[in-house]
Amino acid sequence: MRIFFWALILLFGSPAWAAHGYALWGELKYPAGFTHFEYANPQAPKGGELRLVSNVRYSTFDKYNPFTMKGSPPAYLSNLLFDSLLTGAMDETASAYGLLAEDVNVADDRLSVVFKLRPEARFHNGDPVRAEDVKHSYDTLVSPQASPSYRSMLQEVAGVDVMDSRTVRFRFHQANRDLPLTVGAIPVFSRKWGAGKPFDEVVTDIPIGSGPYRIGPVRFGRDITYVRDAQYWARDLNVARGTANFERITVKIYRDNTARLEAMKAGEFDFMSVYSAGDWARRINGKRFNTGELVKKELKHQLPSGFQSYVLNTRRPMLRDPRVREALGLAIDYEWMNRQMFYGGYPRVQDLFGNTVCQAKGMPDADELALLERWRGKVPDAVFGPMYEPPNTEKPGQSLRENLRRAKELLREAGWTYRDGALRNAQGQAMVLEYLDSREGGVRTVGPWIQSLEKLGIRLKFSSVDFALYQQRVDKFEYDMISLNIPGSSYPGQEMEQLFGSKTVDVEGSASYAGVKSPAVDALVKRVVSARNLQELLPACHALDRVIMHSHYHIPQWTLSSHRLVYNAHKLAYQPPMPPYARAEEWVMSTWWSIQPQATKP
């Protein structure tokens, strides 16, 4: 036995530490042996139905495979049907606890992580979840038949080893604190799902996952119902106790925002997040609100601000010059928009890492300058000065008129002058740009910007297409500008490489929306991803923040520091307070419950 033990050490490296979870920085909040997450109610009754509404941008769905590039899957399918090795807590950041895995063992050199699967873990067909399934899921997701975003996300994984039927090891190309969380979050599915077919031809085959729900009744184009698996293998596990309380979760589809709003007032569904400031201020009312059946509630969260923005595709020749991109941003009067359109309810996004410790402020410190100096002359000079601030029309010297004058000067420096009725370059080409959207209503917020750009001689065309075509064009980078809500992260890591790394610029379907191709950005992203502690991470992400923002790849839009919720108080209940890092629909589907579960009909 001792010889076998030392043979394993020689083959796989020396053992490090094993734990019930993994924390990127510091200690886990919940100790080994904890009974349940504090925000979950282990006594919550099971049963009843939760009726949700699909995101308005998804008109319908045409497949059950959420991991391939073509087509649209139903909303929330991936979250409800597929378990992962680790699962996060909604009251903690940068950490995760064992779900399919009963422990996680990170090597001392951080070049590998070993997961031990729980013996009781089962797929929906009753088969045990094995290490071979984990490897199969990884191999499939990084194959050309899956969405390229997985290959990008997992590019630092050197390989996966099946050590025995319940033990799997991920090897990394380089030490990276973030990678155990990244691979721990991979959705795991059975090798039998779509067996014998190329993965991109697995379209409407019912997924064989191990999550708390299965696909139930479906009416294509109208709704989908997920049905709770009464034999869910993890139902008594600490990380799952008090969750998955609804017998059925039905997601309804409304292609029109007005129809969706009226359906909510009529009691057609039980919960909705409200993103329209106008709806929230003026149109969330009616008889059911007066009786208390429907409740309107705004709950503060501590999530990162995220980076909702207009994304400028620098693959396009007209948008390659940062002076042109800056000029476009100067033509937005956000303060007017917030007053007139948003009822003053939306503060503006400031940078990549708002509401986190990675947000850069003021002048760069010595550690940041040490990272930036080698790139002097290859990044905007402004990165060595005060942190970027979006244009503001209410500060002295920053009226819209003054901002347009500054924009005109920047455009002139970039070789664009007004003549023959348009802004033209030296070759006489007029500046005509297209803003691509999948919502006709989006023109309302872009309209004032279009008018301001006309004063500079720039024509901005608003193109509204159906979501399927929109997604296809985005995947192929066939746009000048789009609007995206990029989720924030308290401790950024591998996702920065997907968004801003040059390796994915030419990979269709990747997250390289702006097409950033900069050695300086690549180097800073690498420093962020490979940081071994906060002392290394913070200067790197601050420096990256400065370079991205002063390069004007994105034009910041708006954010919201609370969830605006409408729900049926006669049917739904939850345990307050809301966990600080919860995303609204995820929190509701996971931990809320039905007040009258016996009312559920088969």
HELIX and SHEET records of a PDB file:
HELIX    1   1 ARG A    2  PHE A   12  1                                  11    
HELIX    2   2 LEU A   77  LEU A   81  1                                   5    
HELIX    3   3 ALA A  131  LEU A  141  1                                  11    
HELIX    4   4 PRO A  148  MET A  153  1                                   6    
HELIX    5   5 LEU A  179  GLY A  184  1                                   6    
HELIX    6   6 PHE A  199  GLU A  201  5                                   3    
HELIX    7   7 ASN A  257  LYS A  265  1                                   9    
HELIX    8   8 ALA A  277  GLY A  278  1                                   2    
HELIX    9   9 ASP A  279  ARG A  283  3                                   5    
HELIX   10  10 LYS A  287  ASN A  290  1                                   4    
HELIX   11  11 PRO A  317  LEU A  319  5                                   3    
HELIX   12  12 PRO A  322  LEU A  330  1                                   9    
HELIX   13  13 TYR A  334  GLN A  340  1                                   7    
HELIX   14  14 ALA A  366  LEU A  372  1                                   7    
HELIX   15  15 GLU A  373  TRP A  375  5                                   3    
HELIX   16  16 ASP A  381  PHE A  384  5                                   4    
HELIX   17  17 LEU A  400  GLU A  413  1                                  14    
HELIX   18  18 GLU A  440  GLY A  442  5                                   3    
HELIX   19  19 VAL A  443  LYS A  455  1                                  13    
HELIX   20  20 PHE A  467  ASP A  475  1                                   9    
HELIX   21  21 GLN A  494  PHE A  500  1                                   7    
HELIX   22  22 SER A  502  THR A  504  5                                   3    
HELIX   23  23 PRO A  519  SER A  530  1                                  12    
HELIX   24  24 LEU A  534  SER A  551  1                                  18    
HELIX   25  25 ALA A  584  THR A  591  1                                   8    
HELIX   26  26 PRO A  597  ALA A  599  5                                   3    
SHEET    1   A 5 TRP A  17  ALA A  19  0                                        
SHEET    2   A 5 ALA A 101  VAL A 106 -1                                        
SHEET    3   A 5 SER A 112  LEU A 117 -1                                        
SHEET    4   A 5 THR A 167  PHE A 172 -1                                        
SHEET    5   A 5 VAL A 157  ASP A 164 -1                                        
SHEET    1   B 3 GLY A  21  ALA A  23  0                                        
SHEET    2   B 3 SER A  95  GLY A  98 -1                                        
SHEET    3   B 3 LEU A  86  THR A  87 -1                                        
SHEET    1   C 4 GLU A  49  VAL A  53  0                                        
SHEET    2   C 4 ARG A 248  LYS A 252  1                                        
SHEET    3   C 4 ASP A 223  ARG A 228 -1                                        
SHEET    4   C 4 TYR A 213  ARG A 219 -1                                        
SHEET    1   D 3 PHE A 271  SER A 273  0                                        
SHEET    2   D 3 SER A 562  ASN A 568 -1                                        
SHEET    3   D 3 LEU A 294  LYS A 300 -1                                        
SHEET    1   E 3 MET A 481  ILE A 486  0                                        
SHEET    2   E 3 PHE A 307  LEU A 312 -1                                        
SHEET    3   E 3 HIS A 554  PRO A 556 -1                                        
SHEET    1   F 2 THR A 417  ARG A 419  0                                        
SHEET    2   F 2 ALA A 422  ARG A 424 -1                                        
SHEET    1   G 2 VAL A 432  ASP A 437  0                                        
SHEET    2   G 2 ARG A 459  SER A 464  1                                        
SHEET    1   H 2 LEU A 572  ALA A 573  0                                        
SHEET    2   H 2 TRP A 593  SER A 594 -1                                        
END                                                                             
